[in-house]
Amino acid sequence: MSQALVRASLLDRAVAFVAPGAAVQRLRSRAMFNFLSGSYTGARTDRRATRDWTPTPQSADADTIGDLPTLRGRSSDLIRNTPLAAGAIKTVCTKVIGTGLTVHPKIDADALGLTQPQAAEWNRQMKRIFRTVAATRALDVAGKRTFLEMQHQVLFSALERGDTLCVRRQAKRRDALLTTTYQLVEADRLCNPQQQPDRPGLVAGIETDEDGVVLRYHVASCNPYEIFNGQAPTWVALPAMGEDTGLPLAWDVGWKTRIDQTRAVPYLATIIETLKQIDRYGDAELMAAVISAMFTVFVKSEMDPLGGVSPGTDAQTGKPAPPEYRLGPAAIARLLPGEDVLFADPKRPNAQFQPFVQAWAEQAGVALEIPYEILMKHFTSSYSAARGAQLEAWEPLWVRRDWMAAAFCQPIYEAVVAEAVAREWIEAPGFFDDPWVRQAYTRSLWIGPAPGQIDPRVEVDAAASRVREGFSTLEEETYALTGGDWEENLQQQAVERQAREDAGLLEPVAVAPAALPTPQERDAQDAADARAGARWRVHA
């Protein structure tokens, strides 16, 4: 730890002149005091701001496991009932998964001794096999979900409750395309048998060895918190890895941030209290606005405890008529003696509601790594601001997408490849004999929907420039711009070109694109539109 030098003061020099030993002891004591007090003000305990702030450093599991049931329950409640929480989760799922992550096999041709045409043909065959299986419900043990639906449910559940358990099962249906199927298990069912307390090697249903390698997952037959089931749950221990195949039989999909963390926490864990308070504040403002819109009138009376407005005197009896309790347009009425009228004026709608909620939504967006414009679907700034928000949002989304591909999609793809090889649907010599060969055959790239473009013309022009200058390839730019498959596009373009020639249609004449406005020119136009009262628009 780097410490500031202890310099002798004027008093120290005076003491040293009389007693050098005492002066040295003074300097030594001061140096020791500086070392113990530390260099970070955030660690000081003698300051007013941090005097009562003494959190205890704990392990990752000690900080998370005990709070998990409460965090999961509150996270689920917020997603069900709070628009901001539901929007955040759905935004991440829609952008990360969208219409689904699709596999593009990329076997290592050099390691396998294959030529590029041979590797390309193998990739096409395997892609056809997996996409055929993924488009059906063959990968779901219950036969209810396609692979796309499984991706969405795994990610949504991991964001909502922290993690999800994926279990490899054997299909029991005679018409199944594969024997390999998968079961998705909610996080609450992954727990210690009979709700036993955690111990070394068994934490929150996950059993590990001394090196931290997962051995087994303990899964309850039903949700332990289920009160309508009518029967006590039983537990089964599922091995994490197949002894013969070396393929995973069960694994948990969860975003863990600490090294020794056993179970992941919900995506909203950091801002649960903030979102709940925003929701309560919104409900209060809404109710106040409803009351204000009702134009409530209170009659203050010393005679009639219920209050009211007197319509006058009854013509037959000559006595005051009973008070009326209704409002009418242009109504004229008299009050009884001692009565007064009070109008409820809650000063609503509150003009400060929007900026206040926006400020807290921006802080929530910081914690979730979602810019305010993306989180609230609210684009009223310039082109540059919208473009910056989109780029900032997609940096963590790309990370989430790669994590989903590696944590969930790739293990399933590897199991399908293994079964395809075992059934001799595709040739892969040495696949089961050498793990290096198996790794070379199962290399792949997972592509999802493109982020979309604020100004497509600028994006396409930039992509063409990168390809032209050699910074990128047509395949990479196709993935980035449309999420499509360049090879399939090429084949379809050849079919379309031949069809046009057969029909005697001339090829369209290429027209040079018009000069595109610069970002500065777009911002100037946006500012002019704002001054004119026009809403900012997406440039087409």
Disulfide bonds with the S-S distance in Angstrom:
none
